[in-house]
Amino acid sequence: MASTKHTLVALVEDKPGVLNRMASLFRRRGFNIESIAVGHSELPHLSRMTFVVDGSTTMVEQVRKQLDKVVDVVKVSDITEGDIIIRELALIKVRATSSTRSEIIQIVDIFRADIVDVASDSVSIEVTGEEEKINSLIDLLRVFGIKEIARTGRIAMTRGGSGLLPMEEKSSKTRAKKPTP
Amino acid sequence: MKRMTGAQILCESLVKEGVEVIFGFPGGAVLPLYDTLPQYPQLRHILVRHEQGAAHAADGYARATGKVGVCLATSGPGATNLVTGIANAHLDSVPMVAITGQVARPFIGKDAFQEVDITGITLPITKHNYLVLDAGSLAKVVKESFYLARSGRPGPVLIDIPRDVFIEQAEFHYPSKVDLPGYKPTLQGHPAQIKKAGKLINEASRPLIIAGRGVIISGACDELKQLAETAQIPVVTTLLGIGCFPETNVLNYGMLGMHGMAYANMAVDAAEVIIAIGMRFDDRATAKVSGFAPHARIIHIDVDPAEIGKNVRVDVPIVGDVKGVLNVLNKLITPAGRGDWIQQLDNWRKEHPSTIIRDSEGLLPQHVIRKIYEVTQGEAIIVTGVGQNQMWAAQHYWYDKPNSLISSGGLGTMGFELPAAMGAKVGRPDSTVWCVAGDGGFQMTVQELATIVQEKVAVKIAVINNGYLGMVRQWQELFYRKRYVATPLTCPDLVKLGEAYGILGLRVKRKEEVVPAIEQAMKHQGPFLIDFVVEPEENVYPMVPPGASLAEVLEEREKEAKVLSDSAKLPMSNI
């Protein structure tokens, strides 16, 4: 079976230790996780995690089901097959001398990236886009000497009008504000 | 709403959950809780001698009663001593709540005295766990814990409570509902899938049911019986499924797997449709997966969606509670006869009898089990250790009722037998409970003999004493050219040891002494220990060697010549 990258999106309860639970699950089941990105979601008390898993469809289905078993995980979806928007953000610090700076600026412009910091011997670049775009930019900048790279990992969202949780499910999937007596 | 201490809130919550017994061991971090216990006489506390015993006792209690077992330990070493028992409950899906004390909140994370990150340690072996950081949330945590422990696919839940939370005061209010947005098990099977399964079964000429512990957990024994008898479908069970379908029923063809009946394995191999109910295709049951049921379409009914498709390819997956699914399925099944198929299985059963005990001058362990069966008339609860004693207890006793065989299947924990038998007897005091142990496993938790004496728990103990770690020795004989490394082991004079603990006992060395000894044990009104000194190098057969498929089952010693005798040549498989 061909190995492909799958994008999984999960909504998890915003409690201490949840990230630990997920990571621990990946490690002990031997799942190959390429990247994890976590942040707030549109719902209070729920965080959104985006994973990139490298594996066959059967293996990824098992990943999804095991994640779903974790009590703090409210929903997990494999959105790879759908029409999705994929983005990542990277900060790249490149060595830049007065002679190489303008060439670097040209490359930055071509990629519609931004220069967010300048020092006497380096330049820091911010770029967003799909992974291949970021990889290409890094490849082109490598010749100048890369000092540091920080990447967020992939976040993704389906195109179209529906959210990860359909509106009618939102109330059942979030905790009531006050415990019901 | 009253203001109470955290310790009182915990006790009130346990009472609300119907807890009657707690197996535990005190320590600094749980002292405030212990001091509060006498205010709650409905909670009987049983002091064990090692926390592992508490965990296994809670496990045996849970399996015997269907209730959630509760064990309690202090922080640090108390908590870590529970780990084996928790992992054991996790792998066998046993409902359990483990409560551990923790150092006071200001000390957490500072390598304090008797501090250990038990929630971190038990992450992979609990269904869920909690570190409670304020007394106000304790009631909700307890309610959620019990709900999680017993619902869906049951499992152990750990609650870690810092010492100062036991002392802190808060208002006690026991919630009427749980609010767990991330936990909504699917209990009803998809009707279209069930219909598909029904059609497949009705059209099959060689169907076979493989039933596991899920049938017992779901309380679906009657529904299973109806399915098997209406459609005349033969049934085989996993080790933990034994008892879900009476073994004396003519349609029951025994246990499958590594040490299952040869004819059960042959049935799996020849089946055209397999109906897997509440079982998870564990490697002990399937043997080599690529050679498993090569001709069959597989219907898999289980409450845990992650088990479906995990080990074998499934044709008709049905996620749902077994009882409910079978109720719907049974309405779609047409009564049928499957004379030819059943005749085939009966022939195999006749030609490959897997439960014949050979003639021997010496005392055979299989004979001991058979005699326990006869004297107890198949009515006892048998709690086994792990290894050869476990396999013989599964093979030579016929279990008609669910939870009459209690055994550590998934984790295979030696030392489970004695504390679990104690827990089972505490839960079902009117039943006869026999602990069947090997001399190796018995020595691992023998300290609980003191508990059964102090608490007056009348467990009958049969130690199958062969002077070896039997199962490991068998493997060394078959695959490591009889190099018995670290397997011969001595043990103390067990009768004298029992006496020292305050337990009556006997030693049996000859065949004719077996029945009188068992009868004496049964007549005695308290715990009783019998040291059965058996043939030292007896092997468990049938056996499917590692790396082989179910069809390649070995039946007796004579066929050992076919077995690979050098471990280096063994194909890759899970031990």
Interface residues (C-beta under 8 A of the other chain):
Chain A: V12 E13 G17 N20 R21 S24 L25 R28 T58 E61 Q62 K65 Q66 D68 K69 V70 V71 D72 V73 V74 S172 K173 T174 R175 A176 P179 T180 P181
Chain B: T119 G120 L123 P124 K127 H128 L131 K140 L148 H173 P175 S176 K177 D179 L180 P181 G182 Y183 K184 D304 P305 A306 G309 K310
